[in-house]
Amino acid sequence: MTQLHDLTALEQAAAVRSGEVSPTELVRHALDRIEALDGALGAFVTVTPERALAAATAAGRRVRDGGDLPPLLGVPTAIKDLTSTAGVRTTSGSRVTADHVPTVDDVVVTRLAAAGTISLGKTNTPEFGFPCYTDNDLVGPARCPWDPGLLAGGSSGGAAVAVAAGFVPFAHGSDGGGSIRIPASVNGLVGLKPARGRVSNAPSGSEITGLVTHGPLARTVRDAAAMLDAMVGPEPGDPGWAPPLPQGETFLAAADRAPGRLRIAVLRESPMPGAAPLEPEVATALADAAGLLADLGHDLEEAPAGLVGPEVLPAFEQVWALSGATLPVPAERVGDLRPLTRELRARGLALTARDAMLAMAALRSFARRFVQATAAYDVLVAPVVTMTPRPIGWFDADGDGPPTRAP
């Protein structure tokens, strides 16, 4: 017999609308799974059962009252702990901000609630989202449900665990340098970093560097598309907007259309060929995916060589460190940061304004060249990471110091 957590988000929403299941039943079932299983997995930093059950009760009243209902009414989800949620502890995975309770929601939180989803709490993230793995001093590591001896990836690792473990059918994440895509890959999920300007970072976000965007993690493409539909749209004051979809179009409708025959480029190069070549298992998985796409009738070509030049990684590292320089950390609390965060903060503070501007210009120039070089393709198939998932503790075996190992 199908269990409630086996249903997709869209199936849960349909069951709520038909009266087959109530929002309260969905939320209680999810909370029971979290209580029973999450102690061994580390998906959540904070669980909010009272708020979730109150929201479920209100959603149930809306179903009984009839009328137009939001598309995802009653579906449980969760919000990454880097994202402000009014009245809920938002720690950013750090002891320094462990007691921070925002007074306003980030817009993406408001929009997901308006679409009818019910947040069960805040998902695990590394300190301020910097590393490519999820571990912190508050709740420890997020573990891959398929093998709890492995890290779940980061920085949206807790969100990925919550979905892969069946706590919620989809979850909110954010991505600057792979923070949705890495944990989606590690945990066997669909993860999407939308185009810049597609989902607003208001009222505060990472518009200065332009790296970070909000996006969905889900078990199915259709669920990811439905969640993205709930997130999208600009806010007044946003520095840039992605072009809107044509009138009446949605990402979910696009996911339901047959794609036709696609022109696909396969990128087999590591962005750091000398320092981090593709491990054999990664190269094999990439080849298997390309072979499957060819068998399905699509046209595959090798991607143009040399898309990622030697200047890209150093520029990215400088821009990433620049984010560390703006952390809300009083001088007397710097010692409470994890070593990697302290290192990135120090690097960021050491940058001159000229260094920072040149690094951001280099990344934007690279992005333009990359998009132009691949514009003729419908799909680009590339490895998400260069190595297989790492064991718990692997990244900080040398003390979690300066970043010497690449994802």
C-alpha positions in Angstrom: 0.0 0.0 0.0 1.3 3.5 -0.9 2.3 5.5 2.1 1.7 9.3 2.2 5.4 10.0 1.9 5.7 8.0 -1.3 3.3 10.4 -3.0 4.9 13.2 -5.1 4.1 16.8 -4.1 1.6 17.1 -6.9 -0.1 13.9 -5.9 -0.3 15.1 -2.3 -1.8 18.4 -3.5 -4.4 16.5 -5.6 -5.3 14.3 -2.7 -5.8 17.3 -0.5 -8.1 19.0 -3.1 -10.2 15.8 -3.5 -10.5 15.3 0.2 -8.8 12.0 0.1 -6.3 13.2 2.7 -6.2 16.3 4.9 -3.3 18.7 5.3 -3.1 17.8 8.9 -2.7 14.1 8.1 0.1 15.0 5.7 1.9 17.2 8.2 1.5 14.8 11.1 2.9 11.9 9.0 5.9 14.0 7.9 6.6 15.2 11.5 6.4 11.6 12.7 9.0 10.5 10.1 11.3 13.3 11.1 11.0 12.5 14.8 11.7 8.8 14.1 14.5 9.1 11.5 16.2 12.5 11.4 18.3 11.9 14.5 20.5 9.7 12.4 20.4 11.8 9.3 20.7 15.5 10.2 18.3 17.0 7.7 16.9 19.7 10.1 18.4 22.3 12.3 15.0 23.4 13.6 11.6 21.7 13.4 8.4 23.8 13.9 5.6 21.3 14.6 3.2 23.8 16.2 3.5 26.3 13.4 3.1 23.5 10.8 0.1 22.0 12.4 -1.6 25.4 12.8 -1.0 26.0 9.1 -2.4 22.6 8.3 -5.5 23.3 10.2 -6.0 26.6 8.4 -5.4 24.8 5.1 -8.0 22.2 6.0 -10.6 24.9 6.6 -9.9 26.3 3.1 -10.6 23.0 1.6 -13.9 22.6 3.4 -14.9 26.2 2.6 -14.4 25.5 -1.1 -13.5 28.2 -3.7 -10.2 28.7 -5.5 -7.4 26.9 -3.8 -3.6 27.5 -4.3 -1.9 24.8 -6.4 0.1 23.2 -3.6 -2.2 23.6 -0.7 -1.3 21.4 2.3 2.0 20.0 0.9 4.8 19.8 3.5 8.1 21.4 2.6 11.1 22.9 4.4 13.2 26.1 4.1 17.0 26.2 4.1 18.4 27.6 7.3 20.2 30.4 5.4 16.9 31.9 4.4 15.0 34.3 6.7 11.7 33.0 8.1 9.8 35.5 10.4 9.5 34.2 13.9 11.6 31.1 13.3 15.2 30.6 14.4 17.5 31.0 11.4 21.0 30.0 12.4 22.9 30.0 9.0 24.6 27.0 10.5 26.7 29.0 12.8 27.2 29.3 16.6 27.5 33.0 16.1 24.0 33.4 14.8 22.5 30.4 16.6 19.8 32.5 18.3 18.9 34.8 15.4 15.2 35.1 14.9 14.2 37.2 11.8 11.3 39.6 11.9 10.5 39.3 8.2 10.4 36.5 5.6 12.5 36.4 2.6 10.2 36.8 -0.4 10.7 33.2 -1.5 9.3 32.0 1.9 6.2 34.2 1.5 5.7 32.9 -2.1 5.9 29.3 -1.1 3.4 29.8 1.7 1.1 31.7 -0.8 1.2 28.6 -3.0 -0.1 26.6 -0.1 3.0 24.7 1.0 3.5 24.2 4.7 7.0 24.5 6.1 8.1 22.0 8.8 11.2 23.9 9.7 14.7 24.9 8.7 17.1 22.5 7.0 20.7 21.9 7.8 23.4 23.9 6.1 27.1 24.4 6.6 28.2 27.6 8.3 26.9 30.5 6.2 26.7 28.1 3.3 30.3 28.2 2.3 31.5 24.6 1.9 30.4 22.0 -0.6 29.4 19.6 2.2 27.0 20.1 5.1 28.3 20.0 8.6 28.3 22.5 11.4 28.8 23.0 15.1 25.0 23.0 15.9 23.6 19.7 14.7 26.6 18.1 12.9 26.6 16.6 9.4 23.8 16.0 7.0 24.1 12.3 6.0 23.1 10.7 2.7 20.0 8.5 3.4 21.2 5.9 1.0 24.5 5.5 2.9 24.6 7.5 6.2 28.4 7.0 6.3 28.6 9.6 3.5 28.1 13.3 3.5 25.0 14.6 1.8 26.8 17.4 -0.1 26.2 21.1 0.4 25.3 23.6 1.0 21.6 22.6 0.6 22.5 19.2 2.1 19.7 19.2 4.8 17.1 20.0 2.1 18.3 17.1 0.0 18.2 14.7 2.9 14.7 15.8 3.8 13.5 15.0 0.3 15.5 11.8 -0.2 14.5 10.4 3.2 10.8 11.1 2.4 10.3 13.8 5.1 8.9 16.2 2.5 8.3 15.7 -1.3 10.3 18.9 -2.2 12.3 21.5 -0.4 13.7 24.9 -0.9 17.5 25.3 -1.5 19.9 28.0 -2.7 22.9 27.7 -4.9 26.0 29.9 -5.5 28.7 27.4 -6.6 26.8 24.1 -6.7 24.9 24.2 -3.4 21.7 22.8 -4.9 23.2 20.7 -7.7 25.8 18.9 -5.5 23.4 17.5 -2.9 20.9 16.7 -5.6 23.5 14.6 -7.4 24.7 12.9 -4.2 21.2 12.0 -3.0 19.7 11.1 -6.4 17.3 14.0 -6.7 16.3 16.7 -9.2 17.9 20.0 -8.3 17.7 23.2 -10.3 19.7 26.5 -10.0 17.4 28.9 -11.9 18.7 31.7 -14.1 19.7 34.8 -12.3 16.7 37.1 -11.8 14.2 34.3 -12.0 13.6 34.1 -8.3 13.9 37.2 -6.2 16.5 37.4 -3.4 14.5 40.2 -1.7 14.5 41.8 0.8 18.2 40.9 1.2 20.4 38.5 -0.7 23.5 38.0 -2.7 22.8 40.4 -5.5 26.3 42.0 -5.0 28.2 39.0 -6.3 25.3 37.6 -8.4 26.2 34.1 -7.5 23.4 32.9 -5.3 19.8 32.0 -6.4 17.0 30.1 -4.7 15.7 26.9 -6.3 14.0 23.6 -5.7 15.1 20.1 -4.8 12.6 17.3 -5.5 12.2 13.6 -6.4 10.6 14.3 -9.8 11.0 16.9 -12.6 7.3 17.8 -12.3 7.5 18.5 -8.6 10.6 20.7 -9.2 8.8 22.6 -11.9 5.8 23.1 -9.7 7.9 24.4 -6.9 9.8 26.7 -9.2 6.4 28.1 -10.5 5.6 29.0 -6.9 9.0 30.8 -6.4 9.4 32.8 -9.6 9.0 36.5 -10.2 10.8 39.7 -9.5 10.3 42.2 -6.7 10.5 46.0 -7.1 14.1 47.0 -6.5 15.7 43.8 -7.8 18.8 44.6 -9.8 17.9 42.4 -12.7 14.9 40.3 -13.9 14.9 37.2 -16.0 12.5 37.4 -18.9 9.1 36.2 -17.9 7.6 33.1 -19.4 5.1 33.7 -22.2 1.6 34.6 -21.1 -0.2 31.5 -19.6 3.0 29.4 -19.6 4.3 27.6 -16.6 7.4 25.5 -15.9 5.1 22.6 -15.0 3.4 22.8 -18.4 6.8 22.8 -20.1 7.8 19.7 -18.1 4.7 17.9 -19.3 5.5 18.5 -23.0 7.6 16.0 -25.0 11.0 17.6 -25.7 11.4 16.4 -29.3 14.8 15.6 -30.7 17.4 17.6 -28.8 20.9 18.7 -29.7 23.0 17.9 -26.7 26.6 18.8 -25.9 28.6 16.5 -23.6 31.2 18.3 -21.5 33.8 15.8 -20.2 36.5 18.2 -19.0 37.1 18.9 -15.4 37.2 22.6 -14.6 40.5 21.8 -12.8 42.0 19.1 -15.0 45.4 19.2 -13.2 44.2 19.5 -9.6 40.9 17.5 -9.7 40.5 15.2 -12.8 37.2 13.3 -13.0 37.3 10.1 -10.9 36.7 7.0 -13.0 33.2 6.4 -11.4 32.2 10.0 -12.4 33.4 9.6 -15.9 31.6 6.3 -16.3 28.3 7.8 -15.0 28.7 10.7 -17.4 29.3 8.3 -20.3 26.3 6.2 -19.3 24.0 9.3 -19.2 25.3 10.3 -22.6 24.7 6.8 -24.0 21.1 6.8 -22.7 20.4 10.1 -24.3 21.8 8.8 -27.6 19.7 5.7 -27.3 16.6 7.9 -26.9 17.2 9.4 -30.3 18.9 12.7 -29.4 21.9 14.2 -31.2 25.0 14.2 -29.1 28.2 16.2 -29.8 31.3 16.8 -27.7 31.2 20.3 -26.1 33.7 22.8 -27.4 37.1 22.4 -25.7 38.6 24.9 -23.3 35.3 26.4 -22.1 36.7 26.9 -18.6 39.9 28.9 -18.7 42.6 29.0 -16.0 41.5 32.3 -14.8 38.0 31.2 -13.8 38.7 29.3 -10.6 40.9 31.9 -9.0 38.3 34.6 -9.8 35.5 32.5 -8.3 37.6 31.9 -5.1 38.1 35.6 -4.7 34.4 36.4 -5.2 33.4 33.6 -2.8 35.8 35.0 -0.2 34.3 38.5 -0.8 31.0 37.1 0.6 32.9 36.0 3.7 34.0 39.6 4.2 30.4 40.8 4.6 29.4 38.2 7.2 27.4 39.7 10.2 30.0 38.6 12.7 31.1 41.0 15.5 34.9 41.1 16.0 34.6 39.5 19.4 32.9 36.5 17.9 35.3 35.7 15.1 36.9 33.0 17.2 33.6 31.2 17.3 33.6 30.6 13.5 34.7 27.4 12.0 38.3 27.5 10.6 37.2 27.5 7.0 34.8 30.4 7.5 37.5 32.3 9.3 39.9 31.7 6.4 37.4 32.9 3.8 36.5 35.9 5.9 40.2 36.8 6.2 40.7 36.4 2.5 37.7 38.5 1.7 38.8 41.3 4.0 42.3 41.3 2.5 40.9 41.9 -1.0 41.3 45.4 -2.4 38.3 47.0 -4.2 40.3 46.6 -7.4 40.8 42.9 -6.8 37.1 42.4 -6.1 35.9 44.3 -9.1 38.4 42.5 -11.4 37.3 39.1 -10.1 33.6 39.8 -10.6 34.4 41.1 -14.1 36.3 38.0 -14.9 33.4 35.8 -13.9 30.9 37.8 -15.8 33.1 37.7 -18.9 33.5 34.0 -18.5 29.7 33.5 -18.2 29.1 35.5 -21.4 31.7 33.5 -23.3 30.3 30.2 -22.0 26.7 31.0 -22.8 27.7 32.1 -26.3 29.8 29.0 -26.9 26.9 26.7 -25.9 24.0 28.7 -27.2 23.4 26.4 -30.2 22.7 23.4 -27.9 19.4 22.5 -26.2 21.1 20.7 -23.3 24.6 20.6 -21.8 25.5 17.3 -20.1 28.3 17.7 -17.6 29.5 16.2 -14.3 28.2 17.9 -11.2 31.3 17.0 -9.2 34.7 15.5 -10.0 34.6 12.9 -7.2 32.2 10.5 -5.7 30.5 11.3 -2.3 33.0 11.6 0.6 32.8 9.9 4.0 31.7 11.8 7.1 34.7 13.9 8.3 36.7 13.6 5.1 36.8 17.4 4.4 37.9 18.4 7.8 40.4 15.5 8.5 43.1 18.2 8.4 41.3 20.5 10.7 38.8 22.2 8.3 41.3 24.8 7.4 41.9 26.6 4.1 40.2 25.0 1.1 42.8 22.7 -0.4 40.4 20.1 -1.8 38.1 20.8 -4.7 34.5 19.4 -5.1 
